[in-house]
Amino acid sequence: MKQQEIKILIFSINNEYYATSIMEVERILEYEEATKIPDSPKFVEGVINYEDKILPVITLSKRFNLQKTEIGAESKIIVAKQDHSKIGIIVDFVSEVKDVKIDSIEDSPEIISGISRRYIKGLIKIDGRIIIYLNLEGILTEEEKNEIL
């Protein structure tokens, strides 16, 4: 019996590797400066024009309360599908698309609880590294979606 595989997109923030299902990703854009929106949550960088629509752009490092990362030459914006809308997510660089076996994804340890469990689908071990498998659909709460989408 062939093991089930999923395609993941691996990207980096603050020298940590994260992954998401390729099914949650619509496109990867070159980084562009977002237009700031007054009074938006601190993790919202602003908005950009994407396919003639307004796309809110967020910084995952701020969302996860990590130290702020510098925007570099490799920085990208991942366009992620959210229910009936989309958000842009700034990452330091996009590493690769990879097939992983579903049984190589481990549940998050019990130590990860509360809010972060909403974002984390599990942990993937690849080539001796541990990659945090994110649920991009869960990045924003319903209230946040209503506020910025």
N, C-alpha and C positions, 0 to 999 in steps of 0.2 A: 504494500500500500504506500503510495507516494505521500510524503508529508506535505501538509499545506504550507504554502509560503505566502508572505505578503511583501509588497514593495514598500520600502521606506525611503524617505529623504533624510539624509543626515546633515546637520548643520551645527555651527558652533556659536556659542555666546560665552564671553569671558573664559576662553580656553577650555570650556566644558563642551562635550558633545551631546546633542539632543537629536531625536528623530521624531518623525511623524509619518503617518500613513500617507502615501502619495495620493490617495483618494481625497484627502482633505486639502490638497494643494491645487490651486488653479494655475498658477504661473509664478515664475521667479523673475523679479524685475531688478534692474540696476538700481542702486540706492539713489534717491533724489531727496533733496531738502523738502520737508513737509511744511505746509503753511500752518502756523500755530493757531490754535483755537483758544480764546480766553476762557478761563474757568473750567477747562476740561480736566479729567483726572490726571495725576502726575505722570502716569505711564503712557499717556497718549501724546505722541510727538506732534500730531496735527493731522492734516489731510493732504492727499495728492489727487491729481486728476488721473483716473484710470478708466480707459475706454469711455471717455466722456461722462463719467460718473464720479462722484466724490467718494474717495476711499479713505476711511480713517486708518491711521498708521500708529501702531503701538510699539513700545520697546519692551521686549521680554525681560531684559535685565532689570528694568525698573519694576515690571510686573511681579517679578520673583524676589524683589528687594535685594538684588545683587548689586555690587558696585557698578556704576555706570560705565559702559564700554565706549571707547572712542570709535567714531565712524572712520573706517579706513577704506582703502582702495578696493578691498574685497567685499565690503559690506553690501548686502542685498536686502530686498524687501520680498518676503514670501507672501503671495496673495492666498489667503486661507478662506475656505468656504465656511460660512456661519449660517446654519439654517437657510434663511432666504436672503442673506446678504453676504458681504465679504469684509475682511479686514486685512490690512497689510501689517506684516510683522518684520521688524528690523532685526537682522542677524549679522554676526561678524563675517561669516562666510558660509557658503554652501559647499559641503564636502562631496557627497556622492549620492546616487540612488542605488540601493542594494536590495537584493532579495533576502529575506530572513525567514527561517522556519518558525512557524507559530509557537512550537514548543520550546524555542530558545528564548522566548519572552517570559521573564519571571514576574510574578506579582510584586508590587512595591512592598518593601518591608513594612512591618507593622509600625515601625518608628515614624514612618511618613504618615501623618494623619491630617485630619481637618482639611483646611483649604487646599493644600497642595495635592491631596488625593484627587481633587477634581481635575487637575491638569495632568496627572501622571497615570498613564495606562499600565506602566510596568518598566522593567529594566531589561536591556538587551545586552548580552555579552558577545562582543565581536572582536576577534583578533586581540584578545587580552584586555580590551577596554570595556568599560561599562557605559552604555549609552542610555540616557533617560528618554523613555518613549512617551511623548506628549500627546495629550488629547487636545488638539487646537480648538475644537469646538467648545471645550470647557474653559477656555482661557478667560472668557468674559462671563460675568454673572448676568442674569436676565436684566437686572437694573442697569448694569453697565452697558449692555447692548442697547437698551432703550435710551440711555443717555447719549451714546455716541454714534449709533448706527441710524 
